[in-house]
């Protein structure tokens, strides 16, 4: 998964962030131990969703999960 943000700054330059986040990262148990307790109940579902997303991507290629365009800001989460 890739998170891309392109937004303006105060000094007439652009803020660009490219953050690769591997889907397999959420499959590790130690990750689920450091997140808040009320979110831990989603661990089994998250692992299954990741498996399904990876299978879908293998069959159909990459796709945009979220794409937001405002006047001058662009945000995209691509799987």
C-alpha positions in Angstrom: 0.0 0.0 0.0 1.3 3.5 -0.8 0.1 6.7 0.8 0.8 9.8 -1.3 0.1 13.4 -0.2 0.7 16.5 -2.2 -0.3 19.8 -0.5 0.8 23.4 -0.6 3.1 25.0 2.0 3.2 28.6 3.3 6.3 29.5 1.3 4.9 28.8 -2.2 6.4 25.3 -2.2 4.7 21.9 -2.1 4.6 19.4 0.7 5.0 15.9 -0.8 4.9 12.7 1.2 5.3 9.2 -0.2 4.8 6.6 2.5 5.0 2.9 1.5 3.2 0.7 4.0 3.5 -3.1 3.4 0.2 -4.9 3.8 2.0 -7.8 5.5 3.0 -5.5 8.3 -0.4 -5.9 10.0 0.0 -9.7 10.1 2.6 -9.5 12.9 1.4 -10.1 16.4 3.7 -7.5 18.0 2.0 -4.8 16.0 -1.4 -5.7 17.6 0.2 -5.6 21.1 1.2 -2.0 20.8 -2.1 -0.6 19.5 -5.0 0.4 21.8 -7.0 -2.3 23.4 -10.3 -1.4 21.8 -8.9 -1.9 18.3 -7.3 -5.3 19.1 -10.6 -7.1 18.6 -10.3 -6.4 14.8 -7.0 -8.4 14.5 -8.6 -11.6 13.0 -10.7 -9.6 10.6 -7.7 -7.4 9.6 -5.6 -10.5 8.8 -8.4 -11.9 6.6 -9.0 -8.6 4.8 -5.3 -8.3 4.1 -5.3 -11.8 2.6 -8.3 -10.9 0.4 -6.8 -7.6 -0.7 -3.5 -9.3 -1.7 -5.4 -11.9 -3.7 -7.5 -9.3 -5.4 -4.4 -7.3 -6.3 -2.7 -10.4 -7.8 -5.7 -11.0 -10.0 -6.6 -7.4 -11.0 -3.5 -5.3 -10.4 -3.1 -2.2 -8.3 -6.0 0.1 -7.6 -6.8 3.3 -5.6 -8.5 2.6 -2.3 -8.9 6.4 -1.6 -8.4 9.4 -3.8 -9.2 12.9 -2.6 -8.7 16.0 -4.7 -9.5 19.5 -3.3 -8.5 22.8 -4.8 -4.8 22.4 -4.2 -4.3 19.1 -2.2 -4.2 15.6 -3.6 -4.3 12.5 -1.4 -4.2 8.9 -2.7 -4.0 5.6 -1.0 -3.0 2.9 -3.6 -3.0 -0.8 -3.0 
